[in-house]
Amino acid sequence: MSVGAPDREEYGPEARPLPFERGTDGPRVVLVGVDGTRTSERAGWYAAGLARRQGAALVVVFVSAPNGLTAMMPGVDAGAVRRAQDELAAELRRDIRRGAEELGLPITFVCRRGDAYTELRDAADEFHADLVVVGSSEQAGHRLVGSVATRLVRAGRWPVVVVP
């Protein structure tokens, strides 16, 4: 999120009352985490289709996860890394606005900085998500240590769909 940019924006049709209560007829709020990877893009499309079919609101969360080691690495400009993440957030914001118009779907875009698991968990609680959708990790090390998706599933607070 760049300075001065809102951390939350809403696109699409006016928020409409939904004909069911949470936990009775399907998800009312679908939350999806995106980070610009192929798997998160597929997760975004999956979540958008599901929300549209279910008549649910869609919350898209982009977490810019600054790596503390980046600043200490020689030859790496931490400011350039931050600018790249801000550009990615702006690109995602444009794509989401366009998708909301095309699909006729109410979409809330949230941009946060920090640990991906912590921010997704907090956003899911804040928006009372009925379902969390994330893409599977493409990093080999996550098979040993655990990915964000694995940590969300283990939390056991919401149903989690992991899109390959």
C-alpha positions in Angstrom: 0.0 0.0 0.0 1.5 3.3 -1.0 1.4 6.3 1.2 -2.0 8.1 0.8 -3.7 5.1 -0.9 -6.6 3.7 1.0 -6.1 0.2 2.5 -9.6 -0.8 1.6 -11.7 -0.1 -1.5 -15.1 -1.4 -2.6 -16.1 -2.0 -6.2 -19.1 -3.4 -8.1 -22.8 -3.1 -7.4 -24.1 -1.6 -4.1 -23.9 -4.0 -1.2 -27.1 -5.8 -1.2 -28.8 -7.7 1.6 -28.3 -11.4 1.2 -31.3 -13.7 1.5 -29.7 -16.0 4.1 -27.8 -15.8 7.4 -24.2 -16.8 8.0 -23.8 -20.6 8.1 -27.2 -21.6 6.8 -27.2 -21.6 2.9 -23.6 -21.3 1.9 -21.0 -18.7 2.2 -22.1 -15.1 2.6 -18.5 -13.7 2.6 -15.7 -15.3 0.6 -12.2 -14.0 1.4 -9.3 -14.7 -1.0 -5.6 -14.0 -0.5 -3.7 -12.8 -3.6 0.0 -12.0 -4.0 0.5 -11.9 -7.8 1.5 -15.5 -8.3 -0.1 -17.9 -10.7 -1.7 -19.9 -8.0 -3.1 -16.8 -6.2 -4.6 -15.6 -9.5 -6.3 -19.0 -10.0 -7.5 -18.8 -6.4 -8.9 -15.3 -7.1 -10.9 -16.5 -10.1 -12.1 -19.5 -8.2 -13.3 -17.3 -5.3 -14.9 -14.8 -7.7 -16.9 -17.6 -9.5 -17.9 -19.1 -6.2 -19.0 -15.8 -4.7 -21.0 -15.0 -7.9 -22.8 -18.4 -7.9 -23.5 -18.2 -4.2 -24.6 -14.5 -4.2 -21.8 -13.8 -1.7 -19.6 -10.8 -1.2 -16.0 -11.2 -2.2 -13.1 -9.8 -0.1 -9.7 -9.8 -1.9 -6.7 -9.3 0.5 -3.3 -8.5 -0.8 -0.6 -8.8 1.8 2.7 -7.1 1.0 5.1 -9.2 3.1 8.3 -7.2 3.6 11.2 -9.4 4.2 13.5 -8.1 6.9 16.5 -9.8 5.4 16.0 -7.8 2.1 17.3 -4.6 3.8 20.5 -6.4 4.9 21.4 -8.0 1.6 24.1 -6.2 -0.3 23.0 -4.7 -3.6 19.3 -4.9 -2.8 17.5 -1.7 -2.6 14.6 -2.1 0.0 12.9 1.0 -1.5 12.9 -0.7 -4.9 11.3 -3.8 -3.4 8.7 -1.7 -1.7 7.9 0.3 -4.9 7.6 -3.1 -6.8 5.0 -4.2 -4.2 3.2 -0.9 -4.4 3.0 -1.3 -8.2 1.7 -4.8 -7.9 -1.0 -3.6 -5.5 -2.0 -0.9 -7.9 -2.2 -3.4 -10.8 -4.3 -5.8 -8.7 -6.6 -2.9 -7.7 -7.2 -2.1 -11.4 -7.8 -5.7 -12.3 -10.2 -6.1 -9.4 -12.2 -3.0 -10.3 -12.5 -4.3 -13.9 -13.5 -7.7 -12.7 -16.2 -6.3 -10.3 -17.7 -4.4 -13.2 -17.6 -7.4 -15.6 -19.0 -9.9 -13.1 -21.5 -7.5 -11.4 -20.0 -8.7 -8.0 -19.5 -6.6 -4.9 -15.7 -6.8 -4.2 -13.8 -5.3 -1.3 -10.1 -4.9 -1.9 -7.9 -4.8 1.2 -4.2 -4.0 1.0 -2.0 -4.8 4.1 1.6 -5.1 5.1 3.0 -7.8 7.3 3.0 -11.6 7.7 0.6 -13.2 5.2 -0.9 -15.7 7.6 -1.5 -13.1 10.3 -3.0 -10.6 8.0 -5.3 -13.1 6.3 -6.4 -14.5 9.6 -7.2 -11.1 10.9 -9.0 -10.0 7.8 -11.1 -13.2 7.8 -12.1 -12.4 11.4 -12.7 -8.7 10.6 -15.0 -9.4 7.6 -16.6 -12.5 9.3 -15.5 -14.7 6.3 -17.5 -17.9 5.8 -14.8 -19.3 3.5 -11.1 -18.5 2.9 -9.5 -19.3 -0.5 -5.8 -19.3 -1.1 -3.4 -20.6 -3.8 -1.0 -23.4 -2.9 2.6 -22.4 -2.3 5.0 -22.9 -5.2 8.0 -22.8 -2.9 9.7 -26.2 -2.2 10.7 -25.2 1.4 7.0 -24.8 2.4 6.6 -28.6 2.1 8.9 -28.9 5.2 8.1 -25.7 7.2 4.5 -25.2 6.3 2.8 -22.7 4.0 0.3 -20.0 4.6 -2.4 -22.3 3.4 -1.4 -25.1 5.8 -1.4 -22.6 8.7 -4.9 -21.4 7.8 -6.2 -24.9 7.6 -4.6 -25.8 10.9 -6.2 -22.8 12.6 -9.6 -24.5 12.0 -11.6 -21.2 12.2 -13.1 -21.3 8.7 -13.3 -23.7 5.8 -10.3 -23.2 3.6 -10.0 -24.0 -0.1 -6.5 -24.4 -1.4 -6.4 -23.9 -5.2 -3.4 -25.6 -7.0 
